[in-house]
Amino acid sequence: MQYDADSPQAYIDALALDWRKDKLAQLRALILSTSSELVECINYKMLCYRLNDNTVFHLNAQKGYVSLYVGDIKKIDPGNTLLSGLNVGKGCIRLTKSIDIKTTQLDQFIARAIKLSQQGIDLDC
């Protein structure tokens, strides 16, 4: 889904009060707590997290899931060990209502993505 928002707070305010808003808030807090260097903004009508003018993540609430877009997942987790059991595409992690973020290794995946980006490694597809 697309939200016409010009700031992260406007994006959050535009979300319906349901599980997707809660899940997105949990994921957003995890991203922001992992690195104080990330700048949160809006890009492509989604929440965007940048490090030194490079986009590291996009975060969006879809109709049936919350999406975390990360470029090429295999560049971050080549052995697919950190995202085991999650619904992933080439560059997207889809979190449904039943996923408990605390029981996943998303914190480690996010930290690794940020570390690689800090090292100047291109994470794009």
C-alpha positions in Angstrom: 0.0 0.0 0.0 1.1 3.6 -0.5 0.7 6.3 2.0 0.8 10.0 1.0 3.0 11.2 3.8 5.8 13.8 3.8 7.4 12.8 7.1 7.9 9.6 9.1 5.4 10.8 11.7 2.8 11.5 9.0 3.3 8.0 7.7 2.8 6.5 11.1 -0.3 8.6 11.7 -1.8 7.4 8.3 -1.6 3.7 9.3 -4.8 2.0 10.4 -5.0 1.0 14.1 -4.4 -2.7 13.6 -1.7 -5.4 14.0 0.3 -3.9 11.0 0.8 -0.6 12.8 2.0 -2.5 15.9 4.3 -4.8 13.9 5.7 -1.9 11.9 6.3 0.1 15.2 8.2 -2.9 16.6 10.4 -3.2 13.5 10.9 0.6 13.3 12.1 0.6 17.0 14.4 -2.3 16.3 16.0 -0.5 13.3 16.4 2.8 15.1 17.8 1.3 18.3 20.4 -0.6 16.3 22.2 2.5 15.0 21.9 6.1 15.9 23.6 7.0 12.6 20.5 6.1 10.6 18.4 8.9 9.3 14.7 8.2 9.0 12.8 9.8 6.1 10.2 9.1 3.4 11.2 7.6 0.1 8.9 5.9 -2.5 6.0 6.6 -0.1 7.6 4.3 2.5 9.7 4.8 5.6 13.3 4.9 4.6 16.5 4.5 6.6 19.7 6.0 5.2 23.3 5.9 6.3 25.6 8.5 4.7 23.2 9.1 1.8 22.9 5.4 1.1 19.6 3.7 1.6 19.8 0.7 3.9 16.2 -0.2 4.5 12.6 0.7 3.4 9.7 -0.3 5.7 6.1 -0.4 4.6 2.7 -1.7 5.8 1.1 -3.8 3.1 -2.5 -5.2 3.1 -1.5 -8.6 4.5 2.0 -8.1 5.9 4.7 -5.6 6.9 7.6 -5.4 4.4 11.2 -4.7 5.2 13.1 -4.0 2.0 16.9 -4.5 2.2 18.3 -4.7 -1.3 19.9 -8.1 -1.9 19.3 -10.4 1.1 22.0 -12.8 0.0 24.6 -10.1 0.4 23.7 -9.7 4.0 22.9 -13.3 4.9 24.6 -15.5 2.3 23.8 -18.8 4.2 20.2 -17.8 4.9 20.7 -18.6 8.6 19.4 -15.3 10.1 16.1 -15.4 8.2 15.3 -19.0 8.5 11.6 -19.6 8.8 10.6 -16.2 7.5 8.9 -15.3 4.2 11.6 -13.7 2.1 12.1 -12.7 -1.5 15.2 -11.5 -3.2 15.2 -8.2 -1.3 12.1 -8.2 0.9 11.2 -9.8 4.2 7.4 -10.1 4.8 6.2 -10.2 8.3 2.7 -11.4 9.0 0.5 -11.1 12.0 1.7 -14.4 13.5 5.4 -13.6 13.4 6.8 -12.6 16.8 9.8 -10.4 16.0 11.4 -11.1 19.4 11.8 -14.8 18.5 13.5 -14.1 15.1 17.0 -13.1 14.4 16.0 -9.9 12.6 18.0 -7.9 15.2 21.2 -9.7 14.0 20.2 -9.3 10.3 19.5 -5.6 10.7 22.8 -5.1 12.6 24.7 -7.0 9.9 23.1 -4.9 7.1 24.0 -1.7 8.9 27.6 -2.9 9.5 28.1 -3.8 5.9 26.7 -0.5 4.8 29.1 1.3 7.1 31.9 -0.5 5.5 30.8 0.8 2.1 29.5 -2.5 0.8 26.8 -2.2 -1.8 23.7 -4.0 -0.7 21.6 -3.2 -3.7 20.2 -5.9 -6.0 
